[in-house]
Amino acid sequence: MAKACGVVWTEDLFAEGGKDNRFTEDGSAYAAAQEQWLADCLPEGGVKLEMGEYERAATPEGYLRLPHWMEAEETDVMGYFLNPNTLKIDEIPLRPKEEEEQEVTTSPGSIAPASVAAPKERAAISGTGLTMLGLIRTQALHAALDAVVEDVDPWDLVAALLLALGGQNVSVHTAENAHYGQRDAALATLFPEGADP
């Protein structure tokens, strides 16, 4: 099967003797061979699992995924799937749902239990990503100001400062208060009579 999928083996000369020390560097061919094994050589009673969201094996309809602490029963089966990270075939124990449970979950007009929460949608950019974007923008602003500092009209800089403070999209830090924003204090210093952004 590996040969049919184009897997080229290399012998690990420094590995322990008396064992199969072959390996391959062609991940796509190896993955194809593993998928072929799942299609042709699945153990009797085994269930092939499809990949769901976030590269996790999806529990097939009509089965329950068993946590490790539950005792095994005769009706339990094993689910098999290709782990995309390791390219190994992993196993997950499954238990067929009782007929009553399947009727409740599949009957038309049934209402989902109130305790079942809708899955959370992932934000397009995480909090860490937003922080990184802020740092990149700050570095770009510093570079732009450094490039024009000798030729720029000082009033252009004042206008930019006023726009930034008015838009409330800058933070002002001092050496004494490095961890606390001083935007309002800086604004009050510039406009002691008050300002209406």
Backbone as a chain_set.jsonl record, in Angstrom:
{"seq": "MAKACGVVWTEDLFAEGGKDNRFTEDGSAYAAAQEQWLADCLPEGGVKLEMGEYERAATPEGYLRLPHWMEAEETDVMGYFLNPNTLKIDEIPLRPKEEEEQEVTTSPGSIAPASVAAPKERAAISGTGLTMLGLIRTQALHAALDAVVEDVDPWDLVAALLLALGGQNVSVHTAENAHYGQRDAALATLFPEGADP", "coords": {"N": [[0.823, -1.198, 0.0], [1.935, 1.236, 0.816], [3.884, 1.465, -1.137], [2.291, 1.666, -3.407], [1.223, 4.153, -3.002], [3.363, 5.753, -3.312], [5.277, 6.06, -1.301], [8.513, 6.535, -0.146], [10.914, 4.814, 1.514], [13.389, 5.345, 4.066], [16.236, 4.115, 5.704], [16.973, 4.268, 9.114], [20.073, 4.459, 10.2], [21.214, 4.742, 12.691], [19.485, 3.896, 14.597], [17.956, 1.65, 17.038], [18.842, -1.783, 16.849], [17.217, -4.677, 15.308], [14.647, -3.789, 15.031], [11.966, -2.224, 13.173], [13.202, 0.305, 11.479], [12.536, 2.173, 9.594], [11.82, 5.245, 7.885], [10.118, 8.089, 6.457], [10.332, 11.071, 4.497], [8.422, 12.2, 2.999], [5.638, 13.605, 3.521], [3.063, 13.953, 2.373], [2.68, 11.718, 0.704], [2.821, 9.701, 2.614], [0.602, 10.353, 4.2], [-1.401, 9.861, 2.32], [-1.157, 7.105, 2.075], [-1.914, 6.328, 4.635], [-4.579, 7.185, 4.667], [-5.548, 5.48, 2.703], [-5.266, 3.063, 4.004], [-7.162, 3.415, 6.023], [-9.437, 3.35, 4.445], [-9.409, 0.774, 3.305], [-8.593, -1.178, 5.179], [-9.878, -1.076, 7.637], [-10.426, -2.055, 10.974], [-12.667, -4.742, 11.964], [-15.921, -3.746, 12.726], [-15.073, -1.232, 13.291], [-15.226, 2.368, 13.028], [-14.919, 4.846, 10.63], [-13.806, 8.09, 11.137], [-14.681, 11.391, 10.272], [-13.013, 14.529, 9.634], [-13.633, 17.375, 11.608], [-14.346, 20.738, 12.628], [-11.532, 22.832, 13.353], [-9.597, 20.882, 12.965], [-10.262, 18.542, 14.328], [-11.479, 15.294, 15.188], [-14.714, 14.465, 14.126], [-17.623, 13.492, 15.88], [-19.529, 10.802, 14.8], [-22.942, 10.714, 13.542], [-25.404, 9.308, 15.614], [-23.753, 8.18, 17.499], [-21.984, 8.305, 20.631], [-19.251, 10.001, 22.035], [-16.872, 8.525, 24.124], [-15.774, 9.409, 27.331], [-12.607, 9.032, 29.057], [-12.975, 8.0, 31.597], [-15.247, 6.432, 31.697], [-16.699, 3.192, 31.938], [-16.115, 0.426, 29.764], [-18.406, -1.071, 27.408], [-20.086, -3.892, 25.869], [-21.228, -3.12, 23.492], [-19.737, -1.025, 22.592], [-17.72, 0.648, 20.184], [-14.817, 1.281, 18.111], [-13.554, 4.323, 16.958], [-11.778, 5.53, 14.14], [-9.293, 7.75, 12.906], [-7.318, 9.921, 10.805], [-4.786, 11.662, 12.185], [-4.072, 14.941, 11.541], [-1.857, 16.332, 12.407], [0.136, 14.616, 13.397], [0.138, 12.612, 11.546], [-0.538, 10.064, 12.237], [-2.68, 7.241, 12.811], [-5.272, 7.675, 14.858], [-7.285, 6.618, 17.68], [-10.632, 6.634, 18.908], [-12.862, 5.849, 21.431], [-16.248, 4.86, 20.966], [-19.789, 4.933, 21.586], [-22.786, 3.454, 20.609], [-25.776, 5.359, 20.345], [-28.698, 5.06, 22.401], [-31.913, 3.978, 21.192], [-33.986, 5.63, 22.063], [-32.645, 7.987, 22.692], [-31.706, 8.755, 20.181], [-34.131, 9.271, 18.893], [-35.025, 11.492, 20.275], [-33.12, 13.399, 19.593], [-33.347, 13.538, 16.856], [-35.984, 13.77, 16.092], [-38.549, 15.507, 14.309], [-39.343, 18.897, 14.996], [-38.5, 18.812, 17.599], [-37.248, 20.332, 20.545], [-34.237, 21.829, 21.421], [-32.386, 21.183, 24.433], [-32.412, 23.606, 27.074], [-30.011, 23.977, 28.321], [-28.031, 23.614, 26.49], [-25.592, 25.361, 24.989], [-25.059, 27.689, 22.357], [-22.413, 27.26, 20.001], [-19.446, 29.136, 20.474], [-18.403, 31.818, 18.444], [-15.326, 32.232, 16.842], [-13.202, 34.985, 17.252], [-12.18, 37.226, 14.651], [-9.648, 38.316, 14.956], [-7.45, 37.683, 17.555], [-7.026, 38.724, 21.031], [-4.297, 38.893, 21.59], [-3.359, 39.14, 19.007], [-4.421, 41.664, 18.317], [-2.947, 43.245, 20.062], [-0.381, 42.878, 18.995], [-0.77, 44.053, 16.493], [-1.15, 46.695, 17.28], [1.407, 47.296, 18.298], [2.949, 47.075, 15.978], [1.845, 49.12, 14.427], [2.548, 51.296, 16.003], [5.365, 51.206, 15.821], [5.606, 51.684, 13.075], [4.598, 54.287, 12.938], [6.519, 55.667, 14.469], [8.757, 55.286, 12.808], [7.904, 56.666, 10.517], [7.68, 59.294, 11.497], [10.322, 59.767, 12.301], [11.532, 59.824, 9.821], [10.709, 62.206, 8.664], [11.224, 64.236, 10.413], [12.947, 66.452, 10.332], [12.081, 68.05, 8.235], [9.363, 68.468, 8.435], [6.471, 70.514, 8.941], [6.012, 72.091, 12.013], [3.396, 72.655, 12.858], [1.912, 70.796, 11.524], [2.52, 68.494, 12.94], [1.399, 69.18, 15.399], [-1.279, 69.29, 14.642], [-1.68, 66.601, 13.976], [-1.32, 65.445, 16.507], [-3.488, 66.564, 17.875], [-5.606, 65.43, 16.451], [-5.213, 62.719, 17.069], [-5.517, 62.682, 19.893], [-8.122, 63.635, 20.066], [-9.484, 61.58, 18.796], [-9.251, 59.554, 20.598], [-7.571, 57.343, 20.359], [-5.006, 56.868, 21.188], [-2.414, 56.198, 23.566], [-0.917, 57.699, 26.363], [2.062, 57.728, 28.056], [4.114, 58.191, 30.9], [7.414, 58.484, 32.373], [7.182, 58.202, 35.101], [4.713, 57.038, 35.399], [4.482, 54.522, 33.921], [2.803, 52.413, 33.426], [0.224, 53.294, 33.349], [-2.312, 54.953, 31.59], [-1.928, 58.286, 30.489], [-3.459, 60.008, 29.035], [-5.657, 61.811, 29.463], [-4.495, 63.585, 31.284], [-2.443, 64.688, 29.719], [-3.99, 65.928, 27.759], [-5.325, 67.835, 29.303], [-3.178, 69.416, 30.039], [-2.404, 70.544, 27.585], [-4.742, 71.879, 26.892], [-5.819, 73.757, 29.089], [-8.113, 75.21, 29.491], [-10.044, 73.535, 28.736], [-11.352, 71.184, 26.368], [-13.181, 70.238, 23.519], [-13.413, 67.447, 21.869]], "CA": [[0.0, 0.0, 0.0], [2.841, 2.38, 0.846], [4.523, 1.547, -2.45], [1.293, 2.148, -4.362], [1.011, 5.582, -2.745], [4.595, 6.478, -3.609], [6.102, 6.296, -0.115], [9.903, 6.098, -0.281], [11.439, 4.593, 2.859], [14.808, 5.523, 4.352], [16.603, 3.354, 6.899], [17.694, 5.013, 10.15], [21.238, 3.618, 10.515], [21.637, 4.928, 14.072], [18.421, 3.451, 15.483], [18.178, 0.376, 17.723], [18.767, -2.926, 15.956], [16.153, -5.637, 15.519], [13.331, -3.151, 14.904], [11.712, -1.564, 11.899], [13.713, 1.659, 11.649], [12.306, 2.937, 8.382], [11.066, 6.501, 7.977], [9.995, 8.797, 5.185], [10.224, 12.527, 4.611], [7.341, 12.623, 2.102], [4.44, 13.588, 4.355], [1.825, 13.823, 1.6], [2.553, 10.325, 0.273], [2.542, 8.906, 3.81], [-0.79, 10.633, 4.565], [-2.241, 9.156, 1.352], [-1.131, 5.681, 2.434], [-2.71, 6.161, 5.853], [-5.979, 7.301, 4.268], [-5.885, 4.255, 1.982], [-5.43, 2.011, 5.017], [-8.465, 3.634, 6.662], [-10.495, 2.972, 3.511], [-9.38, -0.646, 2.932], [-8.204, -2.132, 6.223], [-10.455, -0.704, 8.921], [-10.765, -3.253, 11.766], [-14.084, -5.1, 11.965], [-16.695, -2.983, 13.705], [-14.531, 0.11, 13.44], [-15.924, 3.454, 12.347], [-14.019, 5.884, 10.145], [-14.256, 9.406, 11.555], [-14.342, 12.516, 9.408], [-12.455, 15.664, 10.36], [-14.543, 18.489, 11.783], [-13.717, 22.041, 12.784], [-10.272, 22.94, 14.1], [-8.828, 19.653, 12.731], [-10.623, 17.551, 15.344], [-12.352, 14.257, 14.658], [-16.126, 14.707, 14.415], [-18.367, 12.32, 16.346], [-20.552, 10.505, 13.789], [-24.331, 10.714, 13.994], [-25.832, 8.035, 16.195], [-22.756, 7.694, 18.452], [-21.496, 9.183, 21.69], [-17.817, 9.871, 22.322], [-16.734, 8.093, 25.515], [-14.638, 9.927, 28.098], [-11.715, 7.955, 29.5], [-13.356, 7.451, 32.893], [-16.421, 5.559, 31.591], [-16.401, 1.776, 31.735], [-16.447, -0.074, 28.432], [-19.522, -1.997, 27.265], [-19.925, -4.762, 24.707], [-21.693, -2.453, 22.268], [-18.817, 0.044, 22.222], [-16.896, 0.449, 18.981], [-13.674, 2.185, 18.046], [-13.508, 5.223, 15.816], [-10.414, 5.729, 13.655], [-9.131, 8.921, 12.039], [-5.938, 10.319, 10.543], [-4.43, 12.891, 12.882], [-3.343, 15.746, 10.568], [-0.628, 16.888, 12.989], [1.161, 13.578, 13.552], [-0.058, 11.655, 10.449], [-0.802, 8.747, 12.803], [-4.091, 6.892, 12.91], [-5.664, 7.701, 16.262], [-8.517, 5.907, 17.995], [-11.538, 7.245, 19.879], [-13.952, 4.915, 21.726], [-17.591, 5.373, 20.715], [-20.892, 4.087, 22.031], [-24.015, 3.763, 19.869], [-26.837, 5.951, 21.16], [-29.919, 4.277, 22.554], [-32.94, 4.399, 20.23], [-34.746, 6.75, 22.615], [-31.816, 9.186, 22.571], [-31.672, 9.162, 18.786], [-35.423, 9.838, 18.539], [-35.114, 12.824, 20.863], [-32.24, 14.34, 18.889], [-33.622, 13.628, 15.417], [-37.399, 13.921, 15.788], [-38.867, 16.865, 13.836], [-40.027, 19.756, 15.947], [-37.969, 18.712, 18.961], [-36.584, 21.543, 21.008], [-32.965, 21.533, 22.075], [-32.403, 21.532, 25.851], [-31.998, 24.986, 27.334], [-28.644, 24.024, 28.824], [-27.081, 23.511, 25.387], [-25.241, 26.706, 24.531], [-24.597, 27.771, 20.971], [-20.946, 27.347, 19.973], [-18.914, 30.493, 20.365], [-17.689, 32.116, 17.21], [-13.977, 32.728, 17.085], [-12.963, 36.341, 16.758], [-11.289, 37.267, 13.485], [-8.306, 38.581, 15.481], [-7.426, 37.476, 18.998], [-6.506, 39.846, 21.819], [-2.852, 38.961, 21.366], [-3.164, 39.68, 17.655], [-4.67, 43.102, 18.352], [-1.791, 43.863, 20.719], [0.723, 42.878, 18.032], [-1.061, 45.071, 15.478], [-0.887, 47.996, 17.887], [2.855, 47.51, 18.36], [3.432, 47.279, 14.61], [1.429, 50.467, 14.016], [3.364, 52.263, 16.747], [6.696, 51.215, 15.214], [5.493, 52.339, 11.765], [4.441, 55.716, 13.187], [7.829, 56.176, 14.875], [9.625, 55.313, 11.629], [7.447, 57.736, 9.639], [8.037, 60.575, 12.11], [11.781, 59.907, 12.242], [11.94, 60.087, 8.444], [10.352, 63.562, 8.228], [11.299, 65.129, 11.573], [13.697, 67.68, 10.04], [11.435, 68.844, 7.195], [7.935, 68.623, 8.644], [5.978, 71.741, 9.567], [5.617, 71.765, 13.393], [1.947, 72.715, 13.026], [1.364, 69.523, 11.054], [2.633, 67.567, 14.069], [0.389, 69.565, 16.391], [-2.573, 68.852, 14.113], [-1.754, 65.142, 14.123], [-1.498, 65.172, 17.93], [-4.869, 66.9, 18.233], [-6.485, 64.415, 15.876], [-5.056, 61.474, 17.832], [-6.135, 62.836, 21.208], [-9.558, 63.753, 19.875], [-10.024, 60.286, 18.417], [-9.097, 58.64, 21.727], [-6.946, 56.092, 19.928], [-3.6, 56.839, 21.588], [-2.134, 56.135, 24.991], [0.2, 58.553, 26.744], [2.712, 57.2, 29.247], [5.26, 58.956, 31.389], [8.404, 57.65, 33.059], [6.71, 57.924, 36.452], [3.515, 56.203, 35.332], [4.656, 53.785, 32.658], [1.766, 51.407, 33.233], [-1.104, 53.895, 33.373], [-2.502, 55.93, 30.536], [-1.941, 59.683, 30.923], [-4.047, 60.77, 27.948], [-6.449, 62.932, 29.97], [-3.594, 64.565, 31.884], [-1.773, 65.393, 28.629], [-4.981, 66.779, 27.123], [-5.577, 68.968, 30.197], [-2.018, 70.304, 29.981], [-2.461, 71.276, 26.319], [-5.954, 72.709, 26.865], [-6.262, 73.946, 30.465], [-9.46, 75.783, 29.53], [-10.971, 72.485, 28.326], [-11.396, 70.925, 24.939], [-14.312, 69.423, 23.102], [-12.983, 66.753, 20.664]], "C": [[0.861, 1.252, 0.0], [3.503, 2.57, -0.514], [3.548, 2.099, -3.489], [1.043, 3.645, -4.199], [2.275, 6.402, -2.94], [5.455, 6.799, -2.4], [7.493, 5.719, -0.344], [10.496, 6.012, 1.124], [12.939, 4.852, 2.917], [15.104, 4.803, 5.657], [17.39, 4.244, 7.848], [18.847, 4.143, 10.643], [21.658, 3.717, 11.973], [20.581, 4.474, 15.075], [18.753, 2.082, 16.068], [17.98, -0.783, 16.758], [17.615, -3.847, 16.289], [14.759, -5.048, 15.425], [13.203, -2.528, 13.513], [12.08, -0.093, 12.061], [13.539, 2.516, 10.397], [11.559, 4.237, 8.7], [11.005, 7.118, 6.594], [9.87, 10.289, 5.449], [9.123, 13.084, 3.717], [6.014, 12.511, 2.852], [3.161, 13.361, 3.566], [1.614, 12.381, 1.13], [2.206, 9.431, 1.455], [1.087, 9.103, 4.249], [-1.738, 9.899, 3.619], [-2.298, 7.661, 1.665], [-1.973, 5.418, 3.678], [-4.203, 6.243, 5.525], [-6.437, 6.041, 3.522], [-6.101, 3.106, 2.951], [-6.784, 2.166, 5.709], [-9.607, 3.173, 5.759], [-10.562, 1.457, 3.305], [-9.228, -1.613, 4.1], [-8.772, -1.786, 7.599], [-10.822, -1.962, 9.701], [-12.276, -3.487, 11.805], [-14.816, -4.354, 13.075], [-16.206, -1.562, 13.894], [-15.299, 1.127, 12.61], [-14.891, 4.485, 11.905], [-14.6, 7.25, 10.487], [-13.795, 10.46, 10.558], [-13.793, 13.65, 10.272], [-13.478, 16.792, 10.409], [-13.78, 19.796, 11.878], [-12.442, 21.923, 13.603], [-9.461, 21.65, 14.047], [-9.026, 18.654, 13.872], [-11.574, 16.546, 14.719], [-13.792, 14.532, 15.086], [-16.793, 13.41, 14.851], [-19.481, 12.028, 15.342], [-21.953, 10.48, 14.392], [-24.709, 9.329, 14.5], [-24.856, 7.463, 17.2], [-22.466, 8.764, 19.506], [-20.008, 8.942, 21.875], [-17.65, 9.553, 23.806], [-15.548, 8.775, 26.185], [-13.848, 8.78, 28.702], [-12.17, 7.298, 30.797], [-14.572, 6.525, 32.831], [-15.995, 4.128, 31.315], [-16.881, 1.331, 30.356], [-17.637, -1.025, 28.495], [-19.339, -2.785, 25.982], [-20.305, -4.065, 23.408], [-20.739, -1.353, 21.796], [-18.022, -0.333, 20.982], [-15.749, 1.454, 19.026], [-13.753, 3.026, 16.778], [-12.065, 5.497, 15.432], [-10.366, 6.968, 12.753], [-7.648, 9.225, 11.888], [-5.685, 11.667, 11.218], [-3.589, 13.753, 11.938], [-2.039, 16.319, 11.097], [0.491, 15.864, 13.07], [1.188, 12.599, 12.381], [-0.163, 10.222, 10.97], [-2.305, 8.501, 12.799], [-4.432, 6.779, 14.387], [-7.02, 7.028, 16.432], [-9.313, 6.683, 19.039], [-12.645, 6.24, 20.153], [-15.312, 5.594, 21.57], [-18.623, 4.395, 21.248], [-22.128, 4.45, 21.217], [-25.062, 4.336, 20.814], [-28.005, 4.97, 21.273], [-30.968, 4.818, 21.582], [-33.718, 5.601, 20.744], [-33.968, 8.053, 22.453], [-31.788, 9.684, 21.134], [-32.992, 9.802, 18.369], [-35.551, 11.259, 19.066], [-34.306, 13.821, 20.055], [-32.613, 14.515, 17.429], [-35.093, 13.864, 15.096], [-37.702, 15.343, 15.348], [-39.641, 17.633, 14.893], [-39.511, 19.649, 17.36], [-37.189, 19.968, 19.288], [-35.319, 21.154, 21.742], [-33.053, 21.925, 23.536], [-31.862, 22.934, 26.061], [-30.55, 25.077, 27.763], [-27.604, 23.964, 27.713], [-26.828, 24.913, 24.842], [-24.77, 26.648, 23.084], [-23.079, 27.892, 20.962], [-20.497, 28.785, 19.767], [-18.185, 30.668, 19.05], [-16.324, 32.684, 17.562], [-13.84, 34.123, 16.48], [-11.996, 36.295, 15.583], [-9.847, 37.489, 13.917], [-8.365, 38.439, 16.994], [-6.9, 38.724, 19.703], [-5.011, 40.011, 21.641], [-2.546, 39.536, 19.986], [-3.389, 41.181, 17.6], [-3.513, 43.843, 19.004], [-0.61, 43.955, 19.759], [0.5, 43.932, 16.946], [-0.795, 46.471, 16.018], [0.593, 48.307, 17.946], [3.427, 47.796, 16.968], [3.069, 48.682, 14.129], [2.266, 51.534, 14.724], [4.756, 52.364, 16.148], [6.673, 51.919, 13.862], [5.349, 53.851, 11.927], [5.765, 56.349, 13.588], [8.76, 56.306, 13.669], [9.223, 56.456, 10.694], [7.826, 59.109, 10.195], [9.541, 60.821, 12.058], [12.251, 60.299, 10.845], [11.688, 61.534, 8.033], [10.578, 64.604, 9.32], [11.998, 66.453, 11.248], [12.962, 68.589, 9.064], [9.966, 69.161, 7.481], [7.613, 69.964, 9.302], [5.51, 71.397, 10.987], [4.102, 71.787, 13.595], [1.259, 71.46, 12.489], [1.418, 68.48, 12.169], [1.606, 67.884, 15.143], [-0.994, 69.109, 15.929], [-2.744, 67.347, 14.258], [-1.985, 64.755, 15.574], [-2.942, 65.437, 18.354], [-5.849, 65.871, 17.686], [-6.434, 63.122, 16.682], [-5.742, 61.574, 19.185], [-7.652, 62.937, 21.088], [-10.207, 62.43, 19.537], [-9.928, 59.243, 19.505], [-8.484, 57.299, 21.313], [-5.451, 56.072, 20.205], [-3.533, 56.699, 23.095], [-0.91, 56.984, 25.257], [0.757, 58.015, 28.047], [3.869, 58.115, 29.624], [6.205, 58.014, 32.098], [7.915, 57.278, 34.45], [5.522, 56.97, 36.448], [3.514, 55.415, 34.032], [3.5, 52.836, 32.385], [0.363, 52.001, 33.202], [-1.207, 54.959, 32.291], [-2.621, 57.341, 31.099], [-2.567, 60.572, 29.859], [-4.8, 61.992, 28.456], [-5.572, 64.011, 30.584], [-2.874, 65.366, 30.802], [-2.734, 66.357, 27.939], [-5.264, 68.016, 27.976], [-4.408, 69.937, 30.195], [-2.033, 71.157, 28.723], [-3.634, 72.266, 26.292], [-6.482, 72.918, 28.283], [-7.677, 74.497, 30.542], [-10.52, 74.746, 29.13], [-11.013, 72.357, 26.833], [-12.581, 70.022, 24.652], [-13.942, 68.716, 21.805], [-14.137, 66.579, 19.714]], "O": [[0.573, 2.214, -0.713], [3.662, 3.697, -0.985], [3.928, 2.899, -4.345], [0.69, 4.325, -5.162], [2.259, 7.619, -2.753], [6.28, 7.711, -2.456], [7.634, 4.548, -0.695], [10.572, 7.013, 1.836], [13.664, 4.613, 1.951], [14.32, 4.87, 6.604], [18.353, 4.896, 7.446], [18.637, 3.203, 11.41], [22.395, 2.855, 12.453], [20.762, 4.648, 16.28], [19.71, 1.434, 15.646], [17.058, -0.767, 15.943], [17.088, -3.819, 17.402], [13.78, -5.738, 15.71], [14.184, -2.337, 12.794], [11.355, 0.666, 12.704], [14.295, 3.46, 10.167], [10.78, 4.312, 9.65], [11.737, 6.728, 5.684], [9.367, 10.711, 6.49], [8.908, 14.295, 3.676], [5.354, 11.472, 2.825], [2.266, 12.655, 4.03], [0.489, 11.88, 1.155], [1.397, 8.512, 1.327], [0.415, 8.143, 4.626], [-2.763, 9.373, 4.054], [-3.347, 7.03, 1.539], [-2.665, 4.403, 3.761], [-4.999, 5.46, 6.045], [-7.571, 5.592, 3.689], [-6.992, 2.277, 2.761], [-7.475, 1.178, 5.955], [-10.621, 2.667, 6.24], [-11.652, 0.907, 3.147], [-9.687, -2.752, 4.019], [-8.196, -2.168, 8.618], [-11.466, -2.854, 9.149], [-13.062, -2.547, 11.692], [-14.374, -4.34, 14.224], [-16.849, -0.769, 14.58], [-15.939, 0.784, 11.616], [-14.083, 4.945, 12.712], [-15.754, 7.536, 10.165], [-12.667, 10.423, 10.067], [-14.065, 13.727, 11.47], [-14.107, 17.126, 9.405], [-12.71, 19.951, 11.29], [-12.298, 21.028, 14.435], [-8.717, 21.351, 14.98], [-8.079, 18.008, 14.32], [-12.37, 16.882, 13.841], [-14.06, 14.799, 16.257], [-16.558, 12.354, 14.263], [-20.295, 12.906, 15.055], [-22.126, 10.256, 15.59], [-24.375, 8.314, 13.889], [-25.085, 6.37, 17.718], [-22.678, 9.957, 19.288], [-19.557, 7.796, 21.872], [-18.223, 10.237, 24.653], [-14.433, 8.725, 25.666], [-14.369, 7.673, 28.844], [-11.795, 6.159, 31.074], [-14.897, 5.888, 33.834], [-15.055, 3.879, 30.56], [-17.905, 1.794, 29.853], [-17.853, -1.701, 29.501], [-18.55, -2.411, 25.115], [-19.766, -4.381, 22.347], [-20.921, -0.808, 20.708], [-17.696, -1.501, 20.769], [-15.719, 2.353, 19.866], [-13.985, 2.516, 15.683], [-11.215, 5.677, 16.305], [-11.269, 7.205, 11.949], [-6.83, 8.842, 12.724], [-6.293, 12.678, 10.866], [-2.492, 13.341, 11.562], [-1.196, 16.751, 10.312], [1.656, 16.19, 12.842], [2.145, 11.839, 12.231], [0.093, 9.272, 10.229], [-3.099, 9.441, 12.785], [-3.937, 5.891, 15.081], [-7.793, 6.885, 15.484], [-8.745, 7.306, 19.936], [-13.316, 5.807, 19.216], [-15.505, 6.738, 21.982], [-18.373, 3.194, 21.35], [-22.49, 5.624, 21.138], [-25.221, 3.864, 21.94], [-28.262, 4.169, 20.374], [-30.915, 5.986, 21.195], [-34.075, 6.491, 19.972], [-34.541, 9.092, 22.122], [-31.84, 10.889, 20.889], [-33.001, 10.756, 17.591], [-36.111, 12.128, 18.399], [-34.74, 14.954, 19.847], [-32.249, 15.517, 16.814], [-35.428, 14.132, 13.943], [-37.183, 16.294, 15.933], [-40.488, 17.077, 15.592], [-40.026, 20.326, 18.25], [-36.559, 20.579, 18.425], [-35.328, 20.257, 22.585], [-33.725, 22.902, 23.866], [-30.979, 23.395, 25.336], [-29.916, 26.119, 27.598], [-26.426, 24.231, 27.952], [-27.727, 25.562, 24.308], [-24.159, 25.67, 22.654], [-22.511, 28.558, 21.827], [-21.088, 29.541, 18.994], [-17.45, 29.788, 18.601], [-16.19, 33.51, 18.465], [-14.294, 34.397, 15.369], [-11.111, 35.443, 15.522], [-8.925, 36.926, 13.326], [-9.24, 39.015, 17.64], [-6.399, 39.651, 19.067], [-4.509, 41.132, 21.551], [-1.606, 40.312, 19.814], [-2.65, 41.899, 16.927], [-3.137, 44.93, 18.567], [0.08, 44.973, 19.708], [1.434, 44.615, 16.526], [-0.278, 47.331, 15.304], [1.006, 49.436, 17.681], [4.289, 48.66, 16.811], [3.884, 49.356, 13.499], [2.645, 52.541, 14.126], [5.283, 53.464, 15.978], [7.596, 52.661, 13.529], [5.913, 54.615, 11.142], [6.106, 57.433, 13.116], [9.464, 57.305, 13.522], [10.085, 57.139, 10.14], [8.246, 59.988, 9.442], [9.986, 61.94, 11.803], [13.241, 61.015, 10.694], [12.373, 62.049, 7.149], [10.16, 65.751, 9.163], [11.662, 67.479, 11.84], [13.2, 69.797, 9.064], [9.387, 70.033, 6.833], [8.385, 70.475, 10.113], [4.687, 70.495, 11.152], [3.575, 71.028, 14.409], [0.169, 71.101, 12.933], [0.493, 67.684, 12.331], [1.01, 66.98, 15.729], [-1.786, 68.604, 16.725], [-3.821, 66.87, 14.618], [-2.758, 63.84, 15.854], [-3.543, 64.652, 19.088], [-6.802, 65.485, 18.363], [-7.464, 62.503, 16.949], [-6.466, 60.663, 19.585], [-8.382, 62.387, 21.913], [-11.343, 62.171, 19.934], [-10.47, 58.148, 19.355], [-8.84, 56.252, 21.854], [-4.704, 55.349, 19.544], [-4.476, 57.04, 23.808], [0.031, 56.989, 24.463], [0.028, 57.859, 29.027], [4.509, 58.725, 28.768], [5.847, 56.874, 32.394], [8.189, 56.18, 34.936], [5.343, 56.188, 37.381], [2.663, 55.611, 33.164], [3.243, 52.491, 31.232], [-0.605, 51.258, 33.04], [-0.294, 55.764, 32.106], [-3.335, 57.564, 32.077], [-2.25, 61.759, 29.78], [-4.608, 63.094, 27.941], [-5.848, 65.202, 30.438], [-2.706, 66.578, 30.936], [-2.35, 67.468, 27.575], [-5.425, 69.115, 27.446], [-4.604, 71.144, 30.333], [-1.717, 72.346, 28.77], [-3.521, 73.357, 25.732], [-7.492, 72.319, 28.652], [-8.372, 74.286, 31.536], [-11.719, 75.02, 29.17], [-10.741, 73.315, 26.11], [-12.929, 69.153, 25.451], [-14.122, 69.29, 20.731], [-13.969, 66.012, 18.635]]}, "num_chains": 1, "name": "protein.A"}
